[in-house]
Amino acid sequence: MWSSNLALLLAAATPALAGVQEIWWNITYVENANPDGLFERRVIGVNGTWPPPPIDISTEDSLVVHMTNGIDQPATLHHHGMFFNSTSWYDGAQGVSQCGTPVGESFDYVVPIDTSGQWGTYWVHSHSKGQYVDGLRAPVVIHPPKEVHAYDEEFTVVLGDWYHDQHDTLIKQFISVANPGGAEPVPDSGLIYFAQNASYLPPISGTNPSPVTAAVGFNENATLPFQPGKTYRLRIVNTSAFSAFFFWIDGHEMRIIEADGTDVEESPIDLLSLTVAQRYSVLVTARNDTSSNWAIHANMDTDMFDTVPDALQPNITSSITYSSSAQITDSGPVDAYHDVDDLSLAPITVEPMLSADTTVELEVTFDTMDDGTNRAMFNAITYDSPLVPTVLSMLTLDANATVASAYGDTSFVLDHLAGVQIILKNGDAGKHPFHLHGHKMQLVNRAQDYTSDDPALNPPIVEGQGNPMRRDTVQVPSMNSVALRFAADNPGAWFFHCHIEWHLEAGLAVTFIEAPLEMQTRAQNALAPPTALAQQCTAQGLPASGNAAGHASTTDLAGLPVGPFPQDNGWHTKGILAMTGCVLTAVLGMASVAWYSMGGALSDEEVEREVRAAHAAKIKRGRFFGLVKRKQQ
């Protein structure tokens, strides 16, 4: 049954002719899942099955997900890429938008699709305790009344890396003094599977997949049925925790028409690169002959891995089927991989480049910290989750909600409607995917080396661009930078973080506190948060008001977890004194050697007398400083 707040919100946000699509998800463990055919393991699924069901919805409807937590730890759901329109408490980011739903309790996620002006390809996943590593993830497709591009039929292609060990085991190995270099857990395999019309496609007839996941075709047991001459839209989603993928289809050409929910002009491409959390739609026109079926390739980007285990098969294949009696043509590897030049993509809906009223510079680094673990940092500070979810601090600090220090060291307060620019610099040796909640970002510049004075490698930002590309997840290679802009027109608390799950949990995140006073005003009217938001914090023994530590103060953060911190390896007082002592001892030693060399030595007779005297004293004293006397002979 809906709460009164939920009913009011839907009444205010939903136009008279729109509908409400409700789904009921009981988050449960599922035993003995084996999608890669290599290892049975426990996963996190929905209503006793895995994978969680795909979601298809119209832009004319609002989505309500009634989530019940049937596992043994707090859980959340994050609908990746959704704006939530001043209701960021439904965003599902633990520590930012909610405390998480306690064991055995429920939370209703209202996703106001009908008022967000969004359509395209998205996904839903847990944003709590790495649960999506264990399988709590599914694609989401939003259909407008009329698509921009014409095609005959569509499929969703789900990509993902796959681990045989539980997340709880892997995270303890990753953030550990035994792993000071920060080598991430390498996946045990990869997955590719397909969906259409809110259902997954079954395995190829005649195959014998593992019984728990036998309703869904995975990898070589999965295929897309094509008919000659038809044009298909493939919506490709990378749901990985770590690995990027390179995707292509033998014997077929692809044309990009969408990226992260943004329709773009057709752009031919031979190979797609999808970092974690990115989505692309491509048009593929079927061949006119049915004499052969064709391989679909999804190869992991193994450059991201510290090591490639011998047992890992990083290159995943499935197929396109024209005829069940035909053989599969596999053209083998490509000559070279390449990334999609997303700056060159042109959105169909034109939005000129925003001006930058405020700029936030963020530099990525990793280091071994003072506790011996390897952590990720923006601007040399690793993220620590607040005790009070940021959105509740915004709602309860009154006028002090505009003071950034109340939210901790990794938060930025943004003025309402300001043009915000992020200069994102990747000082790490690896590439990273970054996701901003609650917004799409304009991509207005890239640099190949942000430390360079060469404008060819580090070009200036060109103002006045007519229609820069927009997306919610952007990849930044090593030593590259990217300039991003968005309008602070969505009051709420919005996470900005690396979408490699291991790096998020290692601290590569900040929070944008957007228009807190405007959010308070709106929350007093129809957009009030659900009562369960604060109640579920209290049920877990967590504060539900005040600053990040739960105090009615902008400066008193006592009790807030902080650190670890970078090692301070400079010269300190103790080190200086120790070095001074070492140098003085060395000088005295060299002086003694010099003195002896200049004739200051004892004569042979004097040396013999001193040795005999010392030996006699030792005999008289006995062993152990006189406690044990030598026996008389």
BAKEVO-821797 format. One record per residue (C-alpha): residue in three letters; x, y, z. Coordinates in steps of 0.001 Angstrom, whole numbers, plus 500000, padded with zeros to 6 digits. Example, Ala and Ser with C-alpha at 12.3 -4.5 7.8 and 13.67 -1.06 7.14 Angstrom:
% BAKEVO-821797
ALA512300495500507800;SER513670498940507140;
END
This chain:
% BAKEVO-821797
MET500000500000500000;TRP501358503438499117;SER502210505948501798;SER500355509255501732;ASN503592511000500661;LEU503943508621497726;ALA500372509192496622;LEU500817512967496842;LEU504034512830494858;LEU502488510799492077;ALA499471513068491961;ALA501700516145491671;ALA504211514716489227;THR502032512612486935;PRO499973514240484151;ALA496327513285483981;LEU496698510957480992;ALA499851509219482218;GLY499922505868483936;VAL501900504262486732;GLN503862501088486087;GLU504391499252489361;ILE506733496343489913;TRP507410494371493085;TRP510977493286493700;ASN511904491104496643;ILE515698491197496802;THR516776487610497513;TYR519770485320497399;VAL519744482697494661;GLU521935479645495161;ASN523952477736492546;ALA523741480237489705;ASN526181479348486928;PRO525728481683483941;ASP529246481181482564;GLY529046477388482880;LEU532249477329484925;PHE531293477682488586;GLU528160477589490748;ARG527848480445493224;ARG525336482387495301;VAL524052485560493633;ILE521662488368494526;GLY518498488203492456;VAL514873489270492472;ASN511888487193493581;GLY514040484081493829;THR515401484235490253;TRP518499485518488499;PRO519203487644486515;PRO516795490331487763;PRO514096491029485162;PRO514627493722482512;ILE512395496797482709;ASP510593498279479688;ILE508503501418480152;SER506970504283478179;THR507881507938478684;GLU504187508518479388;ASP504338506431482575;SER505858506834486007;LEU507718503843487426;VAL507290502661491023;VAL509516499849492262;HIS508269498349495522;MET511498496912496899;THR511603494485499841;ASN514971493573501293;GLY515147489795501652;ILE518929489518502085;ASP521022489842505258;GLN522341493416504836;PRO520891496845503946;ALA520082497152500249;THR519288499897497730;LEU518338500296494067;HIS519814503010491842;HIS518184503708488486;HIS521312504773486659;GLY520973507940484596;MET517553509005485899;PHE517151512664486931;PHE514591512209489741;ASN513540515855489461;SER514201517296492955;THR513539513939494650;SER517083512642495052;TRP516015510557498065;TYR514824508019495464;ASP518249507891493763;GLY519352504861495796;ALA522957505864496588;GLN523655504618500101;GLY525061507365502310;VAL524023510089499886;SER520296509631499281;GLN519364507060501932;CYS520736504857504714;GLY519685501749502848;THR516630499591503431;PRO517117497402506521;VAL516776493637506430;GLY513124492615506093;GLU511837496142505373;SER510553497780502182;PHE511118501003500280;ASP509165502392497324;TYR511328503935494589;VAL509371506475492537;VAL511051507148489181;PRO509151510061487567;ILE509890509122483981;ASP506792510890482676;THR508115514291483825;SER511844513803483313;GLY511955514215479541;GLN514137511109479306;TRP514088508073477046;GLY516646505618475781;THR518813502918477348;TYR519563502803481073;TRP519999500228483826;VAL519200499592487481;HIS521628498258490069;SER522304498215493769;HIS524314501125495144;SER525054499475498481;LYS527967497333499683;GLY528997496210496212;GLN525836494140495765;TYR525739494624492013;VAL529048492718491807;ASP527017489765493106;GLY524375490184490402;LEU521829492827491477;ARG521665494606488102;ALA519301494726485091;PRO518697496787481918;VAL516052499524481692;VAL514596500696478353;ILE512414503811478079;HIS510373504207474884;PRO509144507594473595;PRO505885507765471623;LYS507942508009468422;GLU511608507086468060;VAL513920509504466271;HIS515490506754464152;ALA513558504183462140;TYR514114500431462531;ASP512117497205462373;GLU512903495520465676;GLU515113495942468720;PHE517094493886471235;THR518981494785474392;VAL522508493388474690;VAL523717493019478289;LEU527466492837478885;GLY529097492232482245;ASP532134490863483994;TRP531603487922486333;TYR533304486844489554;HIS533205483403491142;ASP533977484729494643;GLN531525486776496685;HIS532006490535496808;ASP532582490443500580;THR535587488161500041;LEU536987490197497157;ILE536741493601498866;LYS538667492326501893;GLN541434491122499592;PHE541448494387497655;ILE541498496890500533;SER544190495169502560;VAL547721495772503814;ALA548557492622501844;ASN547673494550498644;PRO549536497858499050;GLY549757498350495280;GLY545975498293494914;ALA545666495509492320;GLU541937495121491612;PRO540203491725491631;VAL540282490396488074;PRO537000488876486813;ASP536802485117486311;SER534829485474483088;GLY532536487720481071;LEU528859487511480162;ILE526723488489477185;TYR522971487928477082;PHE519950489440475372;ALA516531490900476223;GLN513457492007474312;ASN510102493355475497;ALA510932493001479220;SER512036489347478878;TYR515397487670478412;LEU515993485556475329;PRO516221481814476018;PRO519260479644475280;ILE519815478120471857;SER517654475062471334;GLY519465471825472065;THR521922473271474611;ASN522028472207478265;PRO522718475214480470;SER522916475142484266;PRO519414474590485697;VAL519201477703487935;THR519826480022484974;ALA518440477724482255;ALA515735480203481188;VAL518325482643479824;GLY520913482147477086;PHE524454483235477980;ASN527554483589475798;GLU527818480803473194;ASN524351479570474259;ALA522830482961473363;THR521826484182469916;LEU519951487001468213;PRO517437485885465542;PHE517823488048462413;GLN515702488117459272;PRO517213489170455937;GLY516849492821455037;LYS515499493999458389;THR517131496805460366;TYR517650496145464069;ARG518388498440466973;LEU520797496902469463;ARG520851498615472864;ILE524180497655474438;VAL524722498071478198;ASN527941497449480115;THR526878496342483609;SER530387495389484753;ALA531998496096488092;PHE535453496549486534;SER535939495608482900;ALA535370497686479808;PHE534372495815476642;PHE535033496089472921;PHE531973495009470889;TRP531572494188467202;ILE529666491847464872;ASP531351489911462111;GLY529925490495458640;HIS527747493463459694;GLU528103497236459902;MET527005499350462874;ARG525790502963463126;ILE525661504661466532;ILE522324506389467192;GLU522318506792470997;ALA524763507181473881;ASP523620507117477530;GLY520062508095476676;THR521032510851474211;ASP519837510378470625;VAL522591511296468166;GLU523000511625464421;GLU523912508325462778;SER527636507681463107;PRO529141504609461364;ILE531576502599463460;ASP533331499252463126;LEU533848498600466829;LEU532300499945470030;SER534206500586473239;LEU531990500593476326;THR533475501454479683;VAL531643500443482858;ALA528049501805483006;GLN528026503239479474;ARG525311502444476944;TYR525148502725473174;SER522448501976470631;VAL523473500937467133;LEU521522500201463978;VAL522457496955462221;THR520967496013458872;ALA520682492264458357;ARG522306490558455395;ASN520214489356452475;ASP521518485779452524;THR520950483069455121;SER523820480763454231;SER525799481615457345;ASN525291482726460910;TRP527717485294462349;ALA529738485722465514;ILE529109488561467976;HIS532233489567469888;ALA532538491157473340;ASN536199491308474370;MET537300492530477773;ASP539768495400477882;THR542543493443479593;ASP544801496513479672;MET542817497413482787;PHE543962494278484635;ASP547219494089486597;THR547508490458485505;VAL545563488236483117;PRO545092484826484782;ASP545787481811482606;ALA542264480514483279;LEU540560483715482112;GLN538929483709478675;PRO538520487465478131;ASN536996487209474652;ILE533293486339474807;THR531250485322471788;SER527600484751470959;SER525950484819467551;ILE523420486142465074;THR521248483350463653;TYR519742483476460170;SER519261479727459843;SER519405477064462552;SER521131474738460081;ALA523903477162459095;GLN527385477324460601;ILE528730480342462498;THR531289482455460665;ASP533889483805463107;SER536326486202461468;GLY538635486184464483;PRO540302489135466224;VAL540423492693464933;ASP543702494359464068;ALA543481496951466854;TYR541063498261469455;HIS540037501908469643;ASP537773504080471768;VAL534633505827470539;ASP535311509510469888;ASP532273510621471857;LEU533085514327471465;SER532364513936467754;LEU528831512599468322;ALA526077515132467570;PRO522913515098469722;ILE519638515290467809;THR518194517745470331;VAL520409520823470140;GLU521562522354473440;PRO524239525071473213;MET527277524969475450;LEU526577526184478971;SER528532529012480519;ALA530700528197483535;ASP529759530195486631;THR531778527958488946;THR534573525468488304;VAL535439522378490334;GLU538837520846489607;LEU539260517189490528;GLU542495515237490181;VAL542547511444490477;THR545358509742492384;PHE545889506402494117;ASP548390505803496897;THR549350503566499794;MET547934505287502854;ASP549042505661506461;ASP547159502465507400;GLY549014500426504771;THR546067500057502366;ASN545850501469498860;ARG543083504032498368;ALA541678506263495665;MET541438510019496038;PHE540124513177494470;ASN542475516043495301;ALA544409513836497761;ILE541275513096499865;THR539573509712499956;TYR535778509614500283;ASP534201508529503572;SER530459507920503695;PRO528635510261506115;LEU526637508929509038;VAL523647511027507960;PRO522685510658504295;THR523567513906502559;VAL520007514539501425;LEU518766514426505042;SER521477516874506094;MET520290519213503339;LEU516729518980504604;THR517460519426508325;LEU520281521984508563;ASP517965524878507661;ALA520003527947506592;ASN523255526164507445;ALA522603523694504619;THR524605525994502325;VAL527811525535504370;ALA530004522958502625;SER531975522006505754;ALA528818520510507302;TYR528956517672504766;GLY532607516661505145;ASP535740517204503083;THR534527515707499796;SER531417517821499204;PHE530727520871497050;VAL527725523189497468;LEU526312524520494189;ASP524090527569493756;HIS520704527066492161;LEU520822527340488352;ALA524571527963488265;GLY526547526714485286;VAL528965524185486735;GLN532230523127485115;ILE534202520069486226;ILE537822519819485131;LEU538535516135485676;LYS542206515091485584;ASN543263511467485693;GLY546667511249487340;ASP546426507476487708;ALA548064504911485444;GLY544710503372484429;LYS541581504586482645;HIS538451505387484673;PRO534705505782483975;PHE533038508637485873;HIS529302508983486468;LEU527321511993487665;HIS523967511232489293;GLY520948513396488513;HIS522347514992485344;LYS523736514580481884;MET527083516295481370;GLN528161518284478341;LEU531560517069477111;VAL533249520307476079;ASN536950519422475944;ARG539505516627476218;ALA543276516725476719;GLN545725513892476098;ASP548179515228478703;TYR546838517743481189;THR550366518511482434;SER551603519587478998;ASP552142523119477716;ASP551651521873474164;PRO548191522979472951;ALA548070519933470677;LEU548131517718473792;ASN546365520069476202;PRO544111522327474125;PRO542181525239475637;ILE538417525042476004;VAL536604526526473018;GLU533658528588474234;GLY530425528966472323;GLN530102525391471054;GLY526736524969469400;ASN525814521437470480;PRO528356519514472587;MET527785515832473288;ARG525859514966476457;ARG526057511773478504;ASP526049510609482138;THR529181508402482141;VAL532518509446480661;GLN535818507594480340;VAL539102509366481092;PRO542361507600480101;SER545589507912482075;MET547031511466482219;ASN544068512699480166;SER541576515280481316;VAL538037516129480342;ALA536006519306480816;LEU532355518725481726;ARG529499521187482185;PHE525992520938483581;ALA523333523251484945;ALA522570523113488670;ASP518852522951487930;ASN517994519795489902;PRO518059520489493667;GLY519354517498495606;ALA522402515531496676;TRP524164513997493685;PHE527059511552493739;PHE529988511900491320;HIS532239508858491305;CYS534298506341489413;HIS531976503534488312;ILE534583500828488746;GLU533064499372491908;TRP536450498657493492;HIS537535502267493027;LEU534282503662494437;GLU534721501541497548;ALA538353502679497731;GLY537126506285497944;LEU537025507781494421;ALA533939509953494899;VAL532629513385495818;THR529117514732496415;PHE527484517788494892;ILE525007519507497220;GLU522827521317494734;ALA520586524252495711;PRO519883523088499296;LEU517562525964500220;GLU515527525480497058;MET515321521783497879;GLN513994522592501362;THR511304524806499848;ARG510177522151497395;ALA510199519436500077;GLN507739521458502149;ASN505217521233499341;ALA504220518291497139;LEU507771516916496827;ALA508101515780500437;PRO510359512787501140;PRO508759509531502308;THR508609508983506062;ALA510538505729505602;LEU513638507740504622;ALA514435508866508189;GLN512773505905509899;GLN515051503413508187;CYS518125505308509387;THR516845505263512952;ALA516073501551512675;GLN519763500927511940;GLY520953503081514844;LEU522043505881512515;PRO521262509600512934;ALA518732511075510521;SER519323514806510904;GLY522071517367511294;ASN525444517485509630;ALA527367514511508244;ALA528090513331511786;GLY524557513928513067;HIS525192517220514912;ALA523279520483514522;SER526473522280513579;THR528531523264510559;THR531862522561512267;ASP531387519803514862;LEU531951516574512946;ALA532927514495515978;GLY532302510798515335;LEU532449511063511550;PRO534723508397510041;VAL537671510014508264;GLY540765508751506501;PRO542964506936505928;PHE545353509650504834;PRO548335509786502484;GLN551616508938504117;ASP553576512051505075;ASN557052511082503929;GLY558745514470504328;TRP561330515576506923;HIS559921515714510474;THR561512516564513839;LYS562216512950514851;GLY563697512173511464;ILE565867515280511521;LEU567178514424515018;ALA567834510832514023;MET569721511885510907;THR571697514448512929;GLY572704511718515377;CYS573789509425512552;VAL575851512162510912;LEU577497513145514258;THR578397509527514985;ALA579913509153511542;VAL581969512339511993;LEU583277511189515392;GLY584140507790513947;MET586099509333511103;ALA587858511659513562;SER588904508680515676;VAL590320506930512621;ALA592227510074511718;TRP593583510432515291;TYR594895506865515316;SER596466507346511906;MET598374510386513185;GLY600110508506516039;GLY597585508816518778;ALA597457505036519220;LEU598490503138522437;SER601728501215522512;ASP601684497419522237;GLU602535497055525955;GLU599667499385526952;VAL597196497484524783;GLU598283494139526336;ARG597891495496529889;GLU594366496770529149;VAL593289493462527601;ARG594634491465530608;ALA592883493798533052;ALA589569493497531220;HIS589842489700531146;ALA590573489520534901;ALA587595491751535657;LYS585343489496533589;ILE586454486384535519;LYS585852488139538826;ARG582389489347537764;GLY581197485974536492;ARG578428485273533981;PHE575272487334533699;PHE576749490382535433;GLY577895488517538545;LEU574731486515539213;VAL576464483265538269;LYS580081482766539436;ARG582637480676537555;LYS583522477426539402;GLN587017477291540954;GLN589283474715539366;
END
